[in-house]
Amino acid sequence: MALTPEMRHVNLAQAFARLVKQLKIWVYDNGVLLNSQPFTTYGDAMEAIGYSRTSIAARRSIDTGKIIGGRYTIYSAPQPT
């Protein structure tokens, strides 16, 4: 579906959402995968490790290998074990 100026807002939003890559966040606790499925929001990932949903630590450290809270690492793709 092509985006056109004549489209209703709802249809534009739905079409645009299909174009945007879905976010996947893999959280590891000392190298062990925390959840069998990736988190789809930074807020969900941060809440799972005991941080505030509004914390920006995940955004800053994704794919860097930086350890959060002394034990968690966050990646945009599953890591080999």
Legacy VTK file of the C-alpha trace (Angstrom):
# vtk DataFile Version 3.0
C-alpha trace
ASCII
DATASET POLYDATA
POINTS 81 float
0.000 0.000 0.000
1.463 3.340 -1.020
1.185 6.332 1.281
-0.861 9.141 -0.243
-1.946 12.550 1.107
-5.614 11.625 0.602
-5.454 8.702 3.062
-7.211 8.907 6.421
-4.961 9.202 9.461
-5.734 5.664 10.653
-4.804 4.188 7.284
-1.609 6.263 7.127
-0.595 5.110 10.594
-1.243 1.453 9.779
0.679 1.645 6.496
3.586 3.470 8.137
3.743 0.948 10.994
4.313 -1.831 8.459
7.318 0.060 7.081
9.023 0.521 10.447
11.309 -2.238 11.652
10.007 -3.897 14.802
12.286 -3.465 17.815
13.665 -6.616 19.442
15.690 -6.423 22.630
17.529 -9.455 24.017
18.574 -9.192 27.690
21.260 -11.403 29.220
21.859 -11.949 32.938
25.567 -12.803 33.333
25.553 -14.278 29.810
22.304 -16.245 30.257
19.279 -15.191 28.201
16.738 -13.595 30.548
13.597 -14.288 28.516
12.935 -16.868 25.781
11.353 -14.167 23.599
12.848 -10.754 22.886
11.331 -7.712 24.536
9.618 -5.341 22.112
10.131 -2.123 24.081
12.971 -0.685 26.102
10.497 -0.108 28.932
9.590 -3.801 29.143
13.266 -4.803 29.118
14.182 -2.322 31.838
11.222 -3.306 34.004
12.244 -6.986 33.730
15.643 -6.197 35.259
14.228 -4.017 38.026
14.762 -0.562 36.536
12.244 2.170 35.855
10.408 1.790 32.540
11.599 5.301 31.648
15.291 4.561 32.239
17.489 5.298 29.217
20.236 2.862 30.236
19.103 0.264 27.656
19.131 2.781 24.798
22.630 3.889 25.707
24.125 0.444 26.105
22.401 -1.751 23.505
24.965 -3.700 21.444
27.909 -2.181 23.336
28.540 -5.083 25.711
28.337 -2.599 28.584
27.092 -4.203 31.789
24.052 -2.637 33.459
23.531 -3.086 37.176
26.609 -5.261 37.465
25.078 -8.211 35.596
22.873 -7.393 32.573
23.842 -6.866 28.929
21.427 -5.812 26.193
21.548 -6.633 22.473
19.425 -6.139 19.374
20.003 -9.741 18.229
20.433 -13.054 20.053
24.031 -13.746 21.065
25.743 -17.094 20.516
26.086 -19.146 23.673
LINES 1 82
81 0 1 2 3 4 5 6 7 8 9 10 11 12 13 14 15 16 17 18 19 20 21 22 23 24 25 26 27 28 29 30 31 32 33 34 35 36 37 38 39 40 41 42 43 44 45 46 47 48 49 50 51 52 53 54 55 56 57 58 59 60 61 62 63 64 65 66 67 68 69 70 71 72 73 74 75 76 77 78 79 80
